[in-house]
Amino acid sequence: MTNMPPADPRIEAVATRLKEAAQKRAEAYAPPTEWQPIWKRPRKPKSIKAKKAELAKQRKRLKAAGVRRFYGAQSPRPRPRLRQNRIGSAAARRDTRALSRMRHSNAWLW
């Protein structure tokens, strides 16, 4: 036979509040009803004003890119269209160095 303490109304009130709070949290964390990924949801049509604003923004962006491209081509510093590959240029440097050494030495070619 177990001895049960008399029911304390304060503890009962706290217990009911805790149960209600737990129920609210469970409802908050429950997945939304009939959830669909964003690409499957029906589209909300844009207003004409929103469409025009988006197009104006795009036009402005493309125009700025064109201006940058134009002034990049007008650059005062010429850039080579196709750079030599590294092996060829290294071989050319070696040859030049050897010829330069021969030129500046006092060795005679017999």
Backbone as XML, in Angstrom:
<?xml version="1.0"?>
<chain id="A" units="angstrom">
  <residue number="1" name="MET">
    <atom name="N" x="0.846" y="-1.171" z="0.000"/>
    <atom name="CA" x="0.000" y="0.000" z="0.000"/>
    <atom name="C" x="0.896" y="1.241" z="0.000"/>
  </residue>
  <residue number="2" name="THR">
    <atom name="N" x="0.707" y="2.123" z="-1.035"/>
    <atom name="CA" x="1.543" y="3.326" z="-1.144"/>
    <atom name="C" x="0.814" y="4.507" z="-0.551"/>
  </residue>
  <residue number="3" name="ASN">
    <atom name="N" x="1.614" y="5.368" z="0.017"/>
    <atom name="CA" x="1.029" y="6.584" z="0.589"/>
    <atom name="C" x="1.049" y="7.681" z="-0.462"/>
  </residue>
  <residue number="4" name="MET">
    <atom name="N" x="-0.077" y="8.153" z="-0.931"/>
    <atom name="CA" x="-0.183" y="9.237" z="-1.912"/>
    <atom name="C" x="-0.349" y="10.547" z="-1.159"/>
  </residue>
  <residue number="5" name="PRO">
    <atom name="N" x="0.492" y="11.522" z="-1.517"/>
    <atom name="CA" x="0.308" y="12.820" z="-0.852"/>
    <atom name="C" x="-0.981" y="13.476" z="-1.339"/>
  </residue>
  <residue number="6" name="PRO">
    <atom name="N" x="-1.556" y="14.329" z="-0.530"/>
    <atom name="CA" x="-2.784" y="15.003" z="-0.977"/>
    <atom name="C" x="-2.476" y="15.905" z="-2.178"/>
  </residue>
  <residue number="7" name="ALA">
    <atom name="N" x="-3.409" y="16.014" z="-3.104"/>
    <atom name="CA" x="-3.213" y="16.803" z="-4.320"/>
    <atom name="C" x="-3.082" y="18.284" z="-3.978"/>
  </residue>
  <residue number="8" name="ASP">
    <atom name="N" x="-1.996" y="18.874" z="-4.461"/>
    <atom name="CA" x="-1.740" y="20.297" z="-4.211"/>
    <atom name="C" x="-2.282" y="21.085" z="-5.406"/>
  </residue>
  <residue number="9" name="PRO">
    <atom name="N" x="-3.197" y="22.029" z="-5.200"/>
    <atom name="CA" x="-3.782" y="22.761" z="-6.339"/>
    <atom name="C" x="-2.732" y="23.563" z="-7.117"/>
  </residue>
  <residue number="10" name="ARG">
    <atom name="N" x="-1.671" y="24.045" z="-6.436"/>
    <atom name="CA" x="-0.641" y="24.821" z="-7.162"/>
    <atom name="C" x="0.115" y="23.922" z="-8.146"/>
  </residue>
  <residue number="11" name="ILE">
    <atom name="N" x="0.446" y="22.709" z="-7.714"/>
    <atom name="CA" x="1.171" y="21.789" z="-8.588"/>
    <atom name="C" x="0.288" y="21.384" z="-9.768"/>
  </residue>
  <residue number="12" name="GLU">
    <atom name="N" x="-0.990" y="21.175" z="-9.487"/>
    <atom name="CA" x="-1.926" y="20.809" z="-10.564"/>
    <atom name="C" x="-2.011" y="21.932" z="-11.598"/>
  </residue>
  <residue number="13" name="ALA">
    <atom name="N" x="-2.047" y="23.202" z="-11.159"/>
    <atom name="CA" x="-2.138" y="24.348" z="-12.068"/>
    <atom name="C" x="-0.876" y="24.433" z="-12.937"/>
  </residue>
  <residue number="14" name="VAL">
    <atom name="N" x="0.288" y="24.238" z="-12.310"/>
    <atom name="CA" x="1.554" y="24.281" z="-13.070"/>
    <atom name="C" x="1.581" y="23.145" z="-14.095"/>
  </residue>
  <residue number="15" name="ALA">
    <atom name="N" x="1.123" y="21.961" z="-13.686"/>
    <atom name="CA" x="1.122" y="20.807" z="-14.593"/>
    <atom name="C" x="0.230" y="21.060" z="-15.802"/>
  </residue>
  <residue number="16" name="THR">
    <atom name="N" x="-0.939" y="21.647" z="-15.593"/>
    <atom name="CA" x="-1.839" y="21.918" z="-16.730"/>
    <atom name="C" x="-1.241" y="22.974" z="-17.660"/>
  </residue>
  <residue number="17" name="ARG">
    <atom name="N" x="-0.573" y="23.995" z="-17.058"/>
    <atom name="CA" x="0.074" y="25.015" z="-17.892"/>
    <atom name="C" x="1.184" y="24.394" z="-18.730"/>
  </residue>
  <residue number="18" name="LEU">
    <atom name="N" x="1.965" y="23.506" z="-18.143"/>
    <atom name="CA" x="3.045" y="22.837" z="-18.880"/>
    <atom name="C" x="2.493" y="21.992" z="-20.026"/>
  </residue>
  <residue number="19" name="LYS">
    <atom name="N" x="1.404" y="21.287" z="-19.761"/>
    <atom name="CA" x="0.793" y="20.466" z="-20.806"/>
    <atom name="C" x="0.295" y="21.325" z="-21.967"/>
  </residue>
  <residue number="20" name="GLU">
    <atom name="N" x="-0.329" y="22.468" z="-21.643"/>
    <atom name="CA" x="-0.825" y="23.373" z="-22.691"/>
    <atom name="C" x="0.331" y="23.932" z="-23.523"/>
  </residue>
  <residue number="21" name="ALA">
    <atom name="N" x="1.416" y="24.316" z="-22.838"/>
    <atom name="CA" x="2.576" y="24.866" z="-23.548"/>
    <atom name="C" x="3.189" y="23.810" z="-24.464"/>
  </residue>
  <residue number="22" name="ALA">
    <atom name="N" x="3.276" y="22.566" z="-23.968"/>
    <atom name="CA" x="3.829" y="21.479" z="-24.793"/>
    <atom name="C" x="2.953" y="21.247" z="-26.020"/>
  </residue>
  <residue number="23" name="GLN">
    <atom name="N" x="1.639" y="21.323" z="-25.839"/>
    <atom name="CA" x="0.707" y="21.141" z="-26.961"/>
    <atom name="C" x="0.898" y="22.248" z="-28.002"/>
  </residue>
  <residue number="24" name="LYS">
    <atom name="N" x="1.062" y="23.509" z="-27.528"/>
    <atom name="CA" x="1.268" y="24.639" z="-28.448"/>
    <atom name="C" x="2.563" y="24.460" z="-29.246"/>
  </residue>
  <residue number="25" name="ARG">
    <atom name="N" x="3.640" y="24.020" z="-28.559"/>
    <atom name="CA" x="4.919" y="23.797" z="-29.254"/>
    <atom name="C" x="4.782" y="22.704" z="-30.302"/>
  </residue>
  <residue number="26" name="ALA">
    <atom name="N" x="4.080" y="21.631" z="-29.943"/>
    <atom name="CA" x="3.884" y="20.527" z="-30.889"/>
    <atom name="C" x="3.127" y="21.020" z="-32.125"/>
  </residue>
  <residue number="27" name="GLU">
    <atom name="N" x="2.129" y="21.879" z="-31.932"/>
    <atom name="CA" x="1.375" y="22.424" z="-33.065"/>
    <atom name="C" x="2.257" y="23.337" z="-33.917"/>
  </residue>
  <residue number="28" name="ALA">
    <atom name="N" x="3.126" y="24.097" z="-33.251"/>
    <atom name="CA" x="3.994" y="25.022" z="-33.981"/>
    <atom name="C" x="5.009" y="24.265" z="-34.838"/>
  </residue>
  <residue number="29" name="TYR">
    <atom name="N" x="5.515" y="23.134" z="-34.331"/>
    <atom name="CA" x="6.528" y="22.377" z="-35.064"/>
    <atom name="C" x="5.941" y="21.411" z="-36.074"/>
  </residue>
  <residue number="30" name="ALA">
    <atom name="N" x="4.643" y="21.254" z="-36.091"/>
    <atom name="CA" x="4.019" y="20.320" z="-37.028"/>
    <atom name="C" x="4.233" y="20.817" z="-38.455"/>
  </residue>
  <residue number="31" name="PRO">
    <atom name="N" x="4.397" y="19.908" z="-39.417"/>
    <atom name="CA" x="4.602" y="20.363" z="-40.805"/>
    <atom name="C" x="3.344" y="21.050" z="-41.331"/>
  </residue>
  <residue number="32" name="PRO">
    <atom name="N" x="3.527" y="22.037" z="-42.207"/>
    <atom name="CA" x="2.353" y="22.734" z="-42.735"/>
    <atom name="C" x="1.495" y="21.782" z="-43.568"/>
  </residue>
  <residue number="33" name="THR">
    <atom name="N" x="0.224" y="22.022" z="-43.576"/>
    <atom name="CA" x="-0.686" y="21.134" z="-44.302"/>
    <atom name="C" x="-0.509" y="21.345" z="-45.800"/>
  </residue>
  <residue number="34" name="GLU">
    <atom name="N" x="-0.533" y="20.254" z="-46.556"/>
    <atom name="CA" x="-0.422" y="20.256" z="-48.013"/>
    <atom name="C" x="0.763" y="21.094" z="-48.489"/>
  </residue>
  <residue number="35" name="TRP">
    <atom name="N" x="1.933" y="20.813" z="-47.946"/>
    <atom name="CA" x="3.131" y="21.550" z="-48.326"/>
    <atom name="C" x="3.592" y="21.129" z="-49.703"/>
  </residue>
  <residue number="36" name="GLN">
    <atom name="N" x="4.025" y="22.095" z="-50.505"/>
    <atom name="CA" x="4.559" y="21.818" z="-51.835"/>
    <atom name="C" x="5.871" y="22.560" z="-51.998"/>
  </residue>
  <residue number="37" name="PRO">
    <atom name="N" x="6.821" y="21.978" z="-52.730"/>
    <atom name="CA" x="8.044" y="22.735" z="-52.994"/>
    <atom name="C" x="7.729" y="23.972" z="-53.820"/>
  </residue>
  <residue number="38" name="ILE">
    <atom name="N" x="8.613" y="24.955" z="-53.741"/>
    <atom name="CA" x="8.308" y="26.260" z="-54.341"/>
    <atom name="C" x="8.115" y="26.176" z="-55.854"/>
  </residue>
  <residue number="39" name="TRP">
    <atom name="N" x="8.818" y="25.227" z="-56.519"/>
    <atom name="CA" x="8.690" y="25.153" z="-57.972"/>
    <atom name="C" x="7.393" y="24.490" z="-58.418"/>
  </residue>
  <residue number="40" name="LYS">
    <atom name="N" x="6.643" y="23.922" z="-57.465"/>
    <atom name="CA" x="5.362" y="23.313" z="-57.823"/>
    <atom name="C" x="4.174" y="24.178" z="-57.412"/>
  </residue>
  <residue number="41" name="ARG">
    <atom name="N" x="4.447" y="25.252" z="-56.715"/>
    <atom name="CA" x="3.340" y="26.106" z="-56.276"/>
    <atom name="C" x="2.818" y="26.922" z="-57.450"/>
  </residue>
  <residue number="42" name="PRO">
    <atom name="N" x="1.535" y="27.236" z="-57.437"/>
    <atom name="CA" x="1.016" y="28.058" z="-58.534"/>
    <atom name="C" x="1.637" y="29.453" z="-58.496"/>
  </residue>
  <residue number="43" name="ARG">
    <atom name="N" x="1.964" y="29.977" z="-59.665"/>
    <atom name="CA" x="2.626" y="31.279" z="-59.743"/>
    <atom name="C" x="1.645" y="32.418" z="-59.549"/>
  </residue>
  <residue number="44" name="LYS">
    <atom name="N" x="2.140" y="33.416" z="-58.831"/>
    <atom name="CA" x="1.331" y="34.616" z="-58.671"/>
    <atom name="C" x="1.757" y="35.567" z="-59.781"/>
  </residue>
  <residue number="45" name="PRO">
    <atom name="N" x="0.856" y="35.955" z="-60.661"/>
    <atom name="CA" x="1.280" y="36.811" z="-61.770"/>
    <atom name="C" x="1.782" y="38.162" z="-61.268"/>
  </residue>
  <residue number="46" name="LYS">
    <atom name="N" x="2.857" y="38.660" z="-61.937"/>
    <atom name="CA" x="3.420" y="39.958" z="-61.554"/>
    <atom name="C" x="2.545" y="41.064" z="-62.114"/>
  </residue>
  <residue number="47" name="SER">
    <atom name="N" x="2.557" y="42.160" z="-61.423"/>
    <atom name="CA" x="1.812" y="43.313" z="-61.933"/>
    <atom name="C" x="2.604" y="43.916" z="-63.090"/>
  </residue>
  <residue number="48" name="ILE">
    <atom name="N" x="1.929" y="44.693" z="-63.905"/>
    <atom name="CA" x="2.580" y="45.322" z="-65.061"/>
    <atom name="C" x="3.697" y="46.246" z="-64.579"/>
  </residue>
  <residue number="49" name="LYS">
    <atom name="N" x="3.455" y="46.946" z="-63.490"/>
    <atom name="CA" x="4.456" y="47.861" z="-62.939"/>
    <atom name="C" x="5.718" y="47.097" z="-62.501"/>
  </residue>
  <residue number="50" name="ALA">
    <atom name="N" x="5.506" y="45.940" z="-61.866"/>
    <atom name="CA" x="6.641" y="45.125" z="-61.407"/>
    <atom name="C" x="7.425" y="44.579" z="-62.596"/>
  </residue>
  <residue number="51" name="LYS">
    <atom name="N" x="6.712" y="44.141" z="-63.651"/>
    <atom name="CA" x="7.369" y="43.632" z="-64.860"/>
    <atom name="C" x="8.230" y="44.710" z="-65.493"/>
  </residue>
  <residue number="52" name="LYS">
    <atom name="N" x="7.659" y="45.921" z="-65.618"/>
    <atom name="CA" x="8.392" y="47.023" z="-66.250"/>
    <atom name="C" x="9.619" y="47.405" z="-65.434"/>
  </residue>
  <residue number="53" name="ALA">
    <atom name="N" x="9.468" y="47.393" z="-64.112"/>
    <atom name="CA" x="10.604" y="47.725" z="-63.249"/>
    <atom name="C" x="11.718" y="46.698" z="-63.415"/>
  </residue>
  <residue number="54" name="GLU">
    <atom name="N" x="11.337" y="45.423" z="-63.480"/>
    <atom name="CA" x="12.343" y="44.360" z="-63.648"/>
    <atom name="C" x="13.063" y="44.494" z="-64.989"/>
  </residue>
  <residue number="55" name="LEU">
    <atom name="N" x="12.306" y="44.771" z="-66.047"/>
    <atom name="CA" x="12.912" y="44.929" z="-67.375"/>
    <atom name="C" x="13.832" y="46.150" z="-67.419"/>
  </residue>
  <residue number="56" name="ALA">
    <atom name="N" x="13.411" y="47.230" z="-66.764"/>
    <atom name="CA" x="14.250" y="48.436" z="-66.739"/>
    <atom name="C" x="15.564" y="48.147" z="-66.020"/>
  </residue>
  <residue number="57" name="LYS">
    <atom name="N" x="15.481" y="47.405" z="-64.936"/>
    <atom name="CA" x="16.680" y="47.039" z="-64.185"/>
    <atom name="C" x="17.620" y="46.181" z="-65.044"/>
  </residue>
  <residue number="58" name="GLN">
    <atom name="N" x="17.026" y="45.235" z="-65.765"/>
    <atom name="CA" x="17.818" y="44.356" z="-66.632"/>
    <atom name="C" x="18.465" y="45.166" z="-67.760"/>
  </residue>
  <residue number="59" name="ARG">
    <atom name="N" x="17.701" y="46.082" z="-68.347"/>
    <atom name="CA" x="18.231" y="46.920" z="-69.431"/>
    <atom name="C" x="19.413" y="47.748" z="-68.946"/>
  </residue>
  <residue number="60" name="LYS">
    <atom name="N" x="19.254" y="48.314" z="-67.756"/>
    <atom name="CA" x="20.315" y="49.132" z="-67.168"/>
    <atom name="C" x="21.586" y="48.302" z="-66.938"/>
  </residue>
  <residue number="61" name="ARG">
    <atom name="N" x="21.382" y="47.071" z="-66.429"/>
    <atom name="CA" x="22.516" y="46.189" z="-66.155"/>
    <atom name="C" x="23.257" y="45.821" z="-67.444"/>
  </residue>
  <residue number="62" name="LEU">
    <atom name="N" x="22.496" y="45.487" z="-68.501"/>
    <atom name="CA" x="23.101" y="45.095" z="-69.772"/>
    <atom name="C" x="23.798" y="46.275" z="-70.443"/>
  </residue>
  <residue number="63" name="LYS">
    <atom name="N" x="23.215" y="47.448" z="-70.302"/>
    <atom name="CA" x="23.825" y="48.639" z="-70.891"/>
    <atom name="C" x="25.157" y="48.935" z="-70.209"/>
  </residue>
  <residue number="64" name="ALA">
    <atom name="N" x="25.180" y="48.823" z="-68.889"/>
    <atom name="CA" x="26.420" y="49.062" z="-68.137"/>
    <atom name="C" x="27.493" y="48.053" z="-68.547"/>
  </residue>
  <residue number="65" name="ALA">
    <atom name="N" x="27.090" y="46.798" z="-68.774"/>
    <atom name="CA" x="28.052" y="45.777" z="-69.198"/>
    <atom name="C" x="28.613" y="46.115" z="-70.578"/>
  </residue>
  <residue number="66" name="GLY">
    <atom name="N" x="27.754" y="46.597" z="-71.473"/>
    <atom name="CA" x="28.201" y="46.991" z="-72.812"/>
    <atom name="C" x="29.191" y="48.143" z="-72.751"/>
  </residue>
  <residue number="67" name="VAL">
    <atom name="N" x="28.911" y="49.107" z="-71.892"/>
    <atom name="CA" x="29.808" y="50.261" z="-71.739"/>
    <atom name="C" x="31.165" y="49.798" z="-71.214"/>
  </residue>
  <residue number="68" name="ARG">
    <atom name="N" x="31.132" y="48.910" z="-70.208"/>
    <atom name="CA" x="32.398" y="48.389" z="-69.664"/>
    <atom name="C" x="33.194" y="47.660" z="-70.732"/>
  </residue>
  <residue number="69" name="ARG">
    <atom name="N" x="32.490" y="46.867" z="-71.536"/>
    <atom name="CA" x="33.155" y="46.098" z="-72.594"/>
    <atom name="C" x="33.775" y="47.046" z="-73.624"/>
  </residue>
  <residue number="70" name="PHE">
    <atom name="N" x="33.038" y="48.100" z="-73.983"/>
    <atom name="CA" x="33.537" y="49.058" z="-74.975"/>
    <atom name="C" x="34.794" y="49.749" z="-74.461"/>
  </residue>
  <residue number="71" name="TYR">
    <atom name="N" x="34.733" y="50.271" z="-73.227"/>
    <atom name="CA" x="35.895" y="50.985" z="-72.704"/>
    <atom name="C" x="37.060" y="50.047" z="-72.393"/>
  </residue>
  <residue number="72" name="GLY">
    <atom name="N" x="36.773" y="48.785" z="-72.125"/>
    <atom name="CA" x="37.851" y="47.801" z="-71.944"/>
    <atom name="C" x="38.604" y="47.597" z="-73.243"/>
  </residue>
  <residue number="73" name="ALA">
    <atom name="N" x="37.880" y="47.610" z="-74.374"/>
    <atom name="CA" x="38.521" y="47.441" z="-75.685"/>
    <atom name="C" x="39.308" y="48.682" z="-76.072"/>
  </residue>
  <residue number="74" name="GLN">
    <atom name="N" x="38.926" y="49.855" z="-75.540"/>
    <atom name="CA" x="39.612" y="51.111" z="-75.857"/>
    <atom name="C" x="40.823" y="51.347" z="-74.956"/>
  </residue>
  <residue number="75" name="SER">
    <atom name="N" x="41.199" y="50.343" z="-74.189"/>
    <atom name="CA" x="42.267" y="50.501" z="-73.210"/>
    <atom name="C" x="43.574" y="50.926" z="-73.881"/>
  </residue>
  <residue number="76" name="PRO">
    <atom name="N" x="44.327" y="51.858" z="-73.275"/>
    <atom name="CA" x="45.579" y="52.317" z="-73.885"/>
    <atom name="C" x="46.672" y="51.246" z="-73.847"/>
  </residue>
  <residue number="77" name="ARG">
    <atom name="N" x="46.566" y="50.291" z="-72.956"/>
    <atom name="CA" x="47.602" y="49.259" z="-72.842"/>
    <atom name="C" x="47.254" y="48.099" z="-73.767"/>
  </residue>
  <residue number="78" name="PRO">
    <atom name="N" x="48.066" y="47.852" z="-74.790"/>
    <atom name="CA" x="47.729" y="46.748" z="-75.689"/>
    <atom name="C" x="47.982" y="45.408" z="-75.011"/>
  </residue>
  <residue number="79" name="ARG">
    <atom name="N" x="47.071" y="44.491" z="-75.220"/>
    <atom name="CA" x="47.228" y="43.148" z="-74.661"/>
    <atom name="C" x="47.390" y="42.166" z="-75.817"/>
  </residue>
  <residue number="80" name="PRO">
    <atom name="N" x="48.308" y="41.225" z="-75.667"/>
    <atom name="CA" x="48.471" y="40.243" z="-76.747"/>
    <atom name="C" x="47.229" y="39.359" z="-76.850"/>
  </residue>
  <residue number="81" name="ARG">
    <atom name="N" x="46.813" y="39.098" z="-78.064"/>
    <atom name="CA" x="45.627" y="38.265" z="-78.262"/>
    <atom name="C" x="45.914" y="36.831" z="-77.819"/>
  </residue>
  <residue number="82" name="LEU">
    <atom name="N" x="47.095" y="36.314" z="-78.234"/>
    <atom name="CA" x="47.428" y="34.941" z="-77.900"/>
    <atom name="C" x="48.832" y="34.938" z="-77.319"/>
  </residue>
  <residue number="83" name="ARG">
    <atom name="N" x="48.953" y="34.563" z="-76.076"/>
    <atom name="CA" x="50.285" y="34.533" z="-75.461"/>
    <atom name="C" x="51.024" y="33.289" z="-75.918"/>
  </residue>
  <residue number="84" name="GLN">
    <atom name="N" x="52.363" y="33.417" z="-76.010"/>
    <atom name="CA" x="53.161" y="32.248" z="-76.380"/>
    <atom name="C" x="53.044" y="31.213" z="-75.281"/>
  </residue>
  <residue number="85" name="ASN">
    <atom name="N" x="53.175" y="29.966" z="-75.678"/>
    <atom name="CA" x="53.142" y="28.965" z="-74.629"/>
    <atom name="C" x="54.456" y="29.019" z="-73.848"/>
  </residue>
  <residue number="86" name="ARG">
    <atom name="N" x="54.443" y="28.534" z="-72.646"/>
    <atom name="CA" x="55.577" y="28.721" z="-71.737"/>
    <atom name="C" x="56.816" y="27.982" z="-72.216"/>
  </residue>
  <residue number="87" name="ILE">
    <atom name="N" x="56.649" y="26.824" z="-72.836"/>
    <atom name="CA" x="57.809" y="26.036" z="-73.256"/>
    <atom name="C" x="58.557" y="26.781" z="-74.363"/>
  </residue>
  <residue number="88" name="GLY">
    <atom name="N" x="57.803" y="27.259" z="-75.349"/>
    <atom name="CA" x="58.433" y="27.975" z="-76.459"/>
    <atom name="C" x="59.161" y="29.213" z="-76.001"/>
  </residue>
  <residue number="89" name="SER">
    <atom name="N" x="58.540" y="29.987" z="-75.111"/>
    <atom name="CA" x="59.164" y="31.234" z="-74.679"/>
    <atom name="C" x="60.391" y="30.944" z="-73.818"/>
  </residue>
  <residue number="90" name="ALA">
    <atom name="N" x="60.357" y="29.846" z="-73.015"/>
    <atom name="CA" x="61.520" y="29.492" z="-72.196"/>
    <atom name="C" x="62.681" y="29.092" z="-73.095"/>
  </residue>
  <residue number="91" name="ALA">
    <atom name="N" x="62.394" y="28.328" z="-74.156"/>
    <atom name="CA" x="63.452" y="27.915" z="-75.088"/>
    <atom name="C" x="64.043" y="29.140" z="-75.778"/>
  </residue>
  <residue number="92" name="ALA">
    <atom name="N" x="63.190" y="30.071" z="-76.160"/>
    <atom name="CA" x="63.671" y="31.292" z="-76.816"/>
    <atom name="C" x="64.560" y="32.088" z="-75.869"/>
  </residue>
  <residue number="93" name="ARG">
    <atom name="N" x="64.182" y="32.152" z="-74.596"/>
    <atom name="CA" x="65.008" y="32.879" z="-73.622"/>
    <atom name="C" x="66.374" y="32.217" z="-73.454"/>
  </residue>
  <residue number="94" name="ARG">
    <atom name="N" x="66.373" y="30.880" z="-73.414"/>
    <atom name="CA" x="67.652" y="30.156" z="-73.279"/>
    <atom name="C" x="68.565" y="30.441" z="-74.459"/>
  </residue>
  <residue number="95" name="ASP">
    <atom name="N" x="68.003" y="30.397" z="-75.673"/>
    <atom name="CA" x="68.809" y="30.666" z="-76.874"/>
    <atom name="C" x="69.362" y="32.073" z="-76.849"/>
  </residue>
  <residue number="96" name="THR">
    <atom name="N" x="68.539" y="33.014" z="-76.487"/>
    <atom name="CA" x="68.969" y="34.412" z="-76.450"/>
    <atom name="C" x="70.090" y="34.592" z="-75.441"/>
  </residue>
  <residue number="97" name="ARG">
    <atom name="N" x="69.951" y="33.934" z="-74.276"/>
    <atom name="CA" x="70.967" y="34.047" z="-73.233"/>
    <atom name="C" x="72.305" y="33.493" z="-73.733"/>
  </residue>
  <residue number="98" name="ALA">
    <atom name="N" x="72.257" y="32.345" z="-74.418"/>
    <atom name="CA" x="73.491" y="31.721" z="-74.920"/>
    <atom name="C" x="74.160" y="32.615" z="-75.954"/>
  </residue>
  <residue number="99" name="LEU">
    <atom name="N" x="73.361" y="33.165" z="-76.862"/>
    <atom name="CA" x="73.931" y="34.051" z="-77.891"/>
    <atom name="C" x="74.523" y="35.300" z="-77.263"/>
  </residue>
  <residue number="100" name="SER">
    <atom name="N" x="73.848" y="35.823" z="-76.256"/>
    <atom name="CA" x="74.326" y="37.025" z="-75.578"/>
    <atom name="C" x="75.669" y="36.758" z="-74.903"/>
  </residue>
  <residue number="101" name="ARG">
    <atom name="N" x="75.803" y="35.579" z="-74.265"/>
    <atom name="CA" x="77.075" y="35.232" z="-73.617"/>
    <atom name="C" x="78.192" y="35.156" z="-74.644"/>
  </residue>
  <residue number="102" name="MET">
    <atom name="N" x="77.871" y="34.558" z="-75.807"/>
    <atom name="CA" x="78.891" y="34.448" z="-76.863"/>
    <atom name="C" x="79.291" y="35.838" z="-77.352"/>
  </residue>
  <residue number="103" name="ARG">
    <atom name="N" x="78.316" y="36.725" z="-77.496"/>
    <atom name="CA" x="78.598" y="38.065" z="-78.014"/>
    <atom name="C" x="79.497" y="38.836" z="-77.076"/>
  </residue>
  <residue number="104" name="HIS">
    <atom name="N" x="79.214" y="38.685" z="-75.760"/>
    <atom name="CA" x="79.959" y="39.481" z="-74.782"/>
    <atom name="C" x="81.244" y="38.807" z="-74.315"/>
  </residue>
  <residue number="105" name="SER">
    <atom name="N" x="81.515" y="37.601" z="-74.804"/>
    <atom name="CA" x="82.769" y="36.953" z="-74.411"/>
    <atom name="C" x="83.848" y="37.307" z="-75.437"/>
  </residue>
  <residue number="106" name="ASN">
    <atom name="N" x="85.093" y="37.006" z="-75.071"/>
    <atom name="CA" x="86.175" y="37.281" z="-76.032"/>
    <atom name="C" x="86.611" y="35.995" z="-76.724"/>
  </residue>
  <residue number="107" name="ALA">
    <atom name="N" x="85.697" y="35.012" z="-76.802"/>
    <atom name="CA" x="85.998" y="33.764" z="-77.477"/>
    <atom name="C" x="85.854" y="33.972" z="-78.978"/>
  </residue>
  <residue number="108" name="TRP">
    <atom name="N" x="86.798" y="33.418" z="-79.722"/>
    <atom name="CA" x="86.752" y="33.519" z="-81.172"/>
    <atom name="C" x="86.186" y="32.244" z="-81.735"/>
  </residue>
  <residue number="109" name="LEU">
    <atom name="N" x="85.396" y="32.368" z="-82.739"/>
    <atom name="CA" x="84.880" y="31.184" z="-83.431"/>
    <atom name="C" x="85.836" y="30.877" z="-84.584"/>
  </residue>
  <residue number="110" name="TRP">
    <atom name="N" x="86.521" y="29.758" z="-84.550"/>
    <atom name="CA" x="87.496" y="29.400" z="-85.583"/>
    <atom name="C" x="86.829" y="28.719" z="-86.742"/>
  </residue>
</chain>
